[in-house]
Each structure stands twice: as C-alpha cells, then as structure tokens.
C-alpha cells in the first residue's frame, strides 16, 4: 500500500511539474527577461522613475526559458559569451528543457514529501482536502518565507546567500510545524505554540542587504514577487488535487 501511495505521489508530482513549467513560461519568465535588461546599470537618480513590466514582449521572449519551483533564476536572452555553449545550462540541454527537468524533479520531490507527511500523520490526501494540503504546503514553503525574503529578480540587491538559505530553511521548518499544530491538533495550547512557531523567524528577522539601491525598477520587482507566488500557489493546488485524485481512484480502488 505504501508503494502505491508513493507511485501516486510521483505521478502527481510530474503532472504538477509540467503545468508549473507552462505557467512559468507564460508569466514569470517574461519578467525575468525584462529585469535582465537593467543588469549592469546603476540605480536611477530619480527614485520615481519606474518602468512597467507590461512592455511588448516578443513571442520568443515569452516562451524563452527559465527554475526553482518558485523562481526560474537562470533565464537569459542574450548571446552566449565566447567559449560558452549557447543555450546550454545542463548537459547541453536548452534552457526550457533544463527548466522542465528541474520542475519535474522538484515536483516529484515535493509530492513524495507531502505524501510522506500525510502517511506519518495518518491523514490521507483526498480530492476533498487536496487544496487544503496544497495551500498549507504553499504557505510553509513559499508565502511565509517570502514575508522576509520575497522572490528576487536578477540584478536586485540581496544579503549573503548562506545566511538567506539558513533563515529560509528555519522558517520553512517552523512554519510547517506551526501549520500542522494549527490544522491538525485540537488543543488550544498546541494552536498557541503553532502561532508562536510561525511568527518566531519573522520576529528574529530575515537577513537584508546593506543597500537596496538597484537599477531594476521597484514596480517590476513587486510584479515578479506576486507572479512567482501565484505560480507556486498554482503548483501546490494542482499537486494537492492530483495527489488526492490518484489516492481516491487508484490507491483506494486497488
């Protein structure tokens, strides 16, 4: 039975990874490509001078490539440097192919993790509660950490990578435990502890850069953060529903 649950999780993760890639190409990647136009420039002297991300993107630009289950961070639309393999990011794969492969792996990994949590907790994921499972996972992995470290565009200032990674991992772990206590446990004390765990890393504060001066327009960064979070929410909802459907129709029917 456990093997069937894990196989269902793998299939659900692959489905969510494919759809995630399509969503990234449609909304997230054009914003990254637009931000890359500002890389290497100095911050504008006039802070009120902003650009909109609603520029006319070419069809190629909208379909050009991207990663990360949240933010495709390596999309570039400029020519390869001398000696650099054009379009190759991973074993000579195109950027789109690399993005798809990364999302498939990430989707399968997150699906297995979600299925494992459901099995250990004794609460099976179904079509009826799949959106709730996916929404809670999105809150823990993406939204709550983004309150301190929002998704970043290329060229945007950021704190030390190691410090951000540590803070992100701690925030995800505490948020996941806190949401579990809020959603699963019925005791008032458990719910209070859950709220405190969720709030703790934000009281401590995420690492921040020394300066936020950037040539990348603030409005573009804001649009990117919203698009990235919306895309990951779509991913988790699809993953929760797909996993719930497969558990209902395949695992229980077997």
N, C-alpha and C positions, 0 to 999 in steps of 0.2 A: 504493500500500500504506500509506503514512504517513497519507493522508487517512482510510482505513478504520480505522486504529488510533485516530485522533483522534475519529472519529464514534462508535466503540465506547466510548471514554472518556466522551464527552458523555452517551450513553445510560446508562452505568453510574453516572455522577455524579448524574443526575436520579433514578434509582431509589433510590440511597443517600440523596439529599436528602429524598425523600418519606418513606421509612421512618424517617429521622432525626427528622423533624418529629413523626411519630406517637409515637416514643419519648420525645421531649422533653415532649410534652403529658401523657404518662402519668406520668412520674417526676420530671422536672426542674422543670417549671413550678409544680406544687403547692408545692414547697419555696421557690421564689422568692416566690410569693404569701404564704406563711406568714411569710417573713422580712420582707416589707414591712409587716406589722402592727407591727413593732418600730421602723420608721423614725421618727426624730424623738424617740425616747425616750432617756433617759440610761441608761448602763450600770448594771445592778443592783448594789446594795451587797453583796449576798451572792453571791460567785462560784460557790457550789454550787447556786444556784437555776437550774436548767436546764429547758427545755421540750423535749418531743419533737415531732418533725415528723409524728408519726403521728396528728395531730389529724383530726377528721372534716371532710374537705374536701367541699364540695358538688360535684355533677357539673359544674356550670358552672365552678367553680374549677379542677377537674382538666382541663377542656377549654379553659380560658381561655388566653390567648396568651403568646407569648414573644419570642432569637437567639444569634448567633455559633454557629458549628458546634459550639462547646462549650457555651457558657452563654448562654441566652436572657436578655439583661440588661434588657430593657425591658418585661417583663410587669407590668402594673398592673391591679388590680381595683377601684380607687376611681374615683369620678365625675370626669369631666373638669372642669378648672378653668374659671372664667368666661372665655369668649372662646376656649377651646381646643376643637378639634374632637374630639368624643367618639369613642374607638376608632380614630382615625386616626393612623398612625405614618409613613406613606409614601404620598403622593399620595392620601390619603383611604382607603387600604386598612385593613381590620381588622387587629388585631394578629396574629391567626392567619395571615391572608393574607400579611402582611409577613414573618412568621417563615418560612412556606413558601417565599416568593420568595427570601429570604436564604439559606435552606438549599439551594435548587436552584442558585443561583449559586455558593455555596461548594462544593457537591458537584461541579458541573461543573468548577470551577477546580482543585480538588484532584485530580480524576480526570485532567484534562489534564496536570497536573504529574507525577502518578505515571506516566502513560503515557509522558511525555517522558523521565523518568529511565530507564524500562525500555528505551526505544529507544536512548538515548545509551549506556547501559551494555551493550547487546547481550543483555540477559536479558529475554525476553518473559514477561509475566504470564500465567499459565495457571490453570485451576481447581486444579491440584495445588499451586501455590505462591502462590495468591492470598491466602490467610490470612497467610502469612509476609510478603508485601509490605504488606498492610494493617496487620499488627501492628507492623512496623518503622516505618511511617509514623506510627502512633499513638504509639509511643514517642518519636519525634523531635518531633512537633508538639504532643503533649499531655502524656504522662506525665512525661517527663524535665523539661520546663519546670515542670510542676506540683510537682516536688520543692522548687522555690524559690518559685514563685508559684502556689499552689493556686487553683482556681476560687473566685471571691468572690461572696458574696451582696450584694444591695443593703443599704446601711447598715453594711457591715463595713469597718473601717479599712483603708486601703491607702496605699502610698507614691506618690510623684509618678508620674502616668500616663506621661509621656515617658520617665522612667528605667526604668519597668517594660517599656515597649514595646521599648526598645533592648536590655535584658537578655534579653527573650523572643526577639527576632529573632536575637541572637547565639547563644543557647542552641539554638534550633531548627537554625540553620545548622551549628554544631559537632556537634550530636547526629546530624544527618543524615549528615554526612561520616564521623563516627566509626562509625556503624552500617554504612555502606557498606564501610568498611575491615574491619570485623569479619565481615560476612556474605559479602562478595564476594571480597576479596583473601585469598590463602592465605599470604602471607609473615608470619612471626612479628613482624617489625618493624612491618608495616602494622597488625597487630592491637594491638600495644602503643600505637602512635600513636593508633589509634581509641579505645582506652580513655582515654587522656590527654585527647583532644579532648572526649569525653563528660563527663569529670569536671571539666574546666577551669572552666566557668562556675559550678559549684557550689562550687569552692574559692574563687572570687572572691566569690561570694555575691550573692543577689538583693536588690534594694532593698526595705527594710522600712519600715513606718510608724513614727512616733515612739512611738505608743501603740497597744496592741491592745485597749483598752477599747471595748466595744460592747454595745449593748442586745440585739443578736442573739445568741441562745444558742449557745455553742460546739458543742454537740451537733448543732444544726441546720446550722451551717457545715460540720461534718465530714460529715454525711449528704449535703449538697449536693455537696461535692467528690467523694465516692465516686460519687454518681449521675451527675454531669457526666462524670467519666472513664469510667464504664461505658457511658454513652450514646455517647461519641465512639469507644470501642472497638467498639461495635456498628456504628457508621457505617463505620469503616475496614475491618472484616471483610466487611461487605456490599459495600463498594466493591471490595475486592480480589477477592472471589468473582465479583461481577457482571462486572468487567472481564476476569477470567480466562475466564469462560464465553463472553463475547462474542468474545474473541480466539480461543478454541478453535473455536467453532461458526460464527462469521460471517467473521472475518478470514482464518483459515486455509482455510476452505471456499471462499472467493471465488477 
